[in-house]
């Protein structure tokens, strides 16, 4: 991975909206929206021209489904 690590985010901990029961009924949908809003705030509130996210690796080596590492990138390269 090339790029500067900006931080690690757990989308289950993001609460930009009052989801109420929706968070329990549709957790994946809510997490996607929350992650999008989080990334939008990062891009709007700084000089970052682009960011890339990757699933965070747990201690056992598995990729997390809800924790992501956020990297600053200058140019966005297409994935192979």
C-alpha positions as CSV (number, residue, x, y, z in Angstrom):
1,X,0.0,0.0,0.0
2,X,1.3,3.4,-0.9
3,X,0.0,6.5,0.7
4,X,-0.1,8.1,4.1
5,X,-2.3,6.4,6.7
6,X,-4.8,9.0,7.9
7,X,-6.5,6.7,10.4
8,X,-8.5,3.7,11.2
9,X,-12.3,3.9,11.4
10,X,-14.9,1.5,12.8
11,X,-18.1,2.1,10.9
12,X,-20.1,0.6,13.7
13,X,-19.0,3.6,15.9
14,X,-20.1,6.3,13.4
15,X,-23.4,8.0,14.2
16,X,-23.8,11.0,11.9
17,X,-27.6,10.4,11.7
18,X,-30.2,9.0,14.1
19,X,-30.8,5.6,12.6
20,X,-32.9,4.1,15.3
21,X,-34.3,0.7,14.3
22,X,-32.8,0.9,10.8
23,X,-29.3,0.3,12.2
24,X,-30.6,-3.1,13.6
25,X,-32.6,-4.1,10.6
26,X,-30.2,-3.0,7.9
27,X,-26.7,-2.8,9.5
28,X,-24.7,-3.2,6.2
29,X,-26.7,-0.4,4.5
30,X,-26.3,1.9,7.5
31,X,-22.5,1.2,7.7
32,X,-22.1,2.0,4.0
33,X,-23.9,5.3,4.3
34,X,-22.0,6.2,7.4
35,X,-18.6,5.4,5.8
36,X,-19.5,7.5,2.8
37,X,-20.4,10.5,5.0
38,X,-17.2,10.0,6.9
39,X,-15.1,10.0,3.7
40,X,-17.0,13.0,2.4
41,X,-16.1,15.0,5.6
42,X,-12.4,14.0,5.3
43,X,-12.3,15.2,1.7
44,X,-14.2,18.4,2.3
45,X,-12.4,19.4,5.5
46,X,-8.8,19.0,4.4
47,X,-6.4,19.3,1.6
48,X,-6.7,15.6,0.7
49,X,-7.2,15.2,-3.0
50,X,-8.1,11.5,-2.7
51,X,-8.4,8.8,-0.2
52,X,-8.4,5.0,-0.4
53,X,-9.8,2.6,2.1
54,X,-8.8,-1.0,2.8
55,X,-10.2,-3.4,5.3
56,X,-8.2,-3.4,8.5
57,X,-6.3,-6.6,9.3
58,X,-7.2,-8.2,12.6
59,X,-4.5,-9.8,14.8
60,X,-5.3,-13.2,13.3
61,X,-4.7,-11.9,9.8
62,X,-8.3,-11.8,8.7
63,X,-9.8,-8.7,7.0
64,X,-12.4,-6.9,9.1
65,X,-15.8,-6.3,7.7
66,X,-16.4,-3.0,9.7
67,X,-13.0,-1.6,10.5
68,X,-11.1,0.2,7.7
69,X,-7.7,1.9,7.3
70,X,-8.0,5.2,5.5
71,X,-5.1,6.4,3.3
72,X,-4.3,9.7,1.7
73,X,-3.4,9.3,-2.0
74,X,-2.2,11.9,-4.5
75,X,-3.4,10.0,-7.5
76,X,-5.9,7.3,-7.7
77,X,-4.6,4.2,-9.5
78,X,-7.1,1.6,-10.9
79,X,-7.0,-1.8,-9.2
80,X,-5.7,-4.7,-11.3
